[in-house]
Amino acid sequence: MADPQLVDGLKRALSCLPGVGPRSAQRMAFHLLERDREGAQQIVDALSRALERVRRCIRCNSFSEQEMCNICASPKRDASQLCIVESPADMEALEKAAVFGGMYFVLMGHLSPLDGLGPDDIGVDRLLKLVGKNEIKEVILATNLTVEGEATAHFLAELLQQRDIVVSRIAHGVPVGGELEYTDGGTLGHALTGRQEI
Amino acid sequence: MRVEQQSAFVLQARDYRETSLLLEVFTREHGRLGLIAKGAKRAKSPFRGLLAPFQPLRIGWSGKGELGVVTGVEAVSSTLPLAGDRIFFAFYLNELVLRLLHRHDAHQKLFDDYCLSLEGLLVDSGWESILRIFEKRLLAELGYALLLDKTGVRDGELDADTLYRYIPDQGPVPVNGQESQGILLHGSTLKALAAESLQDDESLREAKQLMRSILGIYLNGKPLHSRRLYQQIIAFRNSVAV
């Protein structure tokens, strides 16, 4: 028996989620329709509310319900330091660690030579405008330590160094509580080249 | 089928499901292939951090058909420390291999050329010449070698100072005024490309135009993302230069 049109449509809609193929989409659709209609309604409500109200913060480019997100609007944050991250998840990780009191800028991606994601796709224009008109003294490049993250950091550093700003890159090396014996070679290499005098 | 300990580089890694990676790998003995690395992004995965471009690897996999499953990964040395713009040039090599090699066709010589080119990008300042020589060897390996040691008309001898038009499938033809097809270049550029020794700006520029036009044919006219990205970056730098 072929699925009714509406069920088919639901499956197709669900398969737009990352990592969800036709089979998982079918499982989700059947589950929602048969076992958890209440849950399905909650998804509908939450999704439509979020779509309606969530937008990009005009300062840091992350998701926000107001024009400016809570962090950017907070008077307690140090506006002279700007930390650049790839995604809102990275920003949240730093916030959870509560180690940084400055402001953020979220690129929403990285330069990706094989997917054709370029400077325009990661909001570089907005970043430069932000840096241009604010009291930022230091920019901390906290893109991921992947090849693409490094390429992105290099590109941004070059643009930012032309202005009167200190540009730094987050350190990388042995994790806290880590034992050298169990640390991979690449990390050890970084730890040694990035060593500090004490 | 189970294969172990193959010299390889990851050309491209994409996220797959929660913690896995979908890889395009270039191996010495088995050519380009697609592999899944299950759980490679988990904190305790033994593959973590290794399955990235420009990391010399020994890799093992099992399975037949289009997608194999990674069974073992070992770093041969640390990741090649490509810095700055060199990363973009190295990605360009990856994209050429991705786009032009068929899966499961072994190209041992090209794999060695790829390794040499990456190493060249680490130390040598002549990155343009490294890219051109790799392109030339890639075309030859695919069976589309350029005609660089004689003209395409009755096997005539090449003259360094003469201007030629390079016609695909025919080769260099002396310019006779009427013909407008093909890429215009000097005999000296053809000779330099044949000898893999591109030195002066003129031969580098002409060789670039030649390669761009010939590769364009085999890429079916579809642009290379890495080249476009680099052009965008250059344009961006120029536009914000103070």
HADDOCK unambig.tbl for C-alpha pairs under 7 A between the chains (distance, minus, plus):
assign (segid A and resid 19 and name CA) (segid B and resid 16 and name CA) 6.32 0.50 0.50
assign (segid A and resid 19 and name CA) (segid B and resid 17 and name CA) 4.48 0.50 0.50
assign (segid A and resid 113 and name CA) (segid B and resid 88 and name CA) 6.80 0.50 0.50
assign (segid A and resid 113 and name CA) (segid B and resid 91 and name CA) 6.38 0.50 0.50
assign (segid A and resid 113 and name CA) (segid B and resid 225 and name CA) 5.98 0.50 0.50
assign (segid A and resid 113 and name CA) (segid B and resid 226 and name CA) 4.37 0.50 0.50
assign (segid A and resid 113 and name CA) (segid B and resid 229 and name CA) 6.11 0.50 0.50
assign (segid A and resid 114 and name CA) (segid B and resid 95 and name CA) 6.47 0.50 0.50
assign (segid A and resid 114 and name CA) (segid B and resid 225 and name CA) 5.71 0.50 0.50
assign (segid A and resid 114 and name CA) (segid B and resid 226 and name CA) 5.76 0.50 0.50
assign (segid A and resid 115 and name CA) (segid B and resid 225 and name CA) 6.44 0.50 0.50
assign (segid A and resid 116 and name CA) (segid B and resid 225 and name CA) 4.58 0.50 0.50
assign (segid A and resid 116 and name CA) (segid B and resid 226 and name CA) 6.46 0.50 0.50
assign (segid A and resid 116 and name CA) (segid B and resid 229 and name CA) 6.17 0.50 0.50
assign (segid A and resid 118 and name CA) (segid B and resid 229 and name CA) 5.48 0.50 0.50
assign (segid A and resid 118 and name CA) (segid B and resid 232 and name CA) 6.91 0.50 0.50
assign (segid A and resid 119 and name CA) (segid B and resid 233 and name CA) 6.85 0.50 0.50
assign (segid A and resid 151 and name CA) (segid B and resid 84 and name CA) 6.57 0.50 0.50
assign (segid A and resid 151 and name CA) (segid B and resid 87 and name CA) 6.47 0.50 0.50
assign (segid A and resid 154 and name CA) (segid B and resid 84 and name CA) 5.78 0.50 0.50
assign (segid A and resid 159 and name CA) (segid B and resid 237 and name CA) 6.97 0.50 0.50
assign (segid A and resid 162 and name CA) (segid B and resid 242 and name CA) 6.95 0.50 0.50
assign (segid A and resid 185 and name CA) (segid B and resid 78 and name CA) 6.75 0.50 0.50
assign (segid A and resid 186 and name CA) (segid B and resid 78 and name CA) 5.60 0.50 0.50
assign (segid A and resid 186 and name CA) (segid B and resid 79 and name CA) 6.93 0.50 0.50
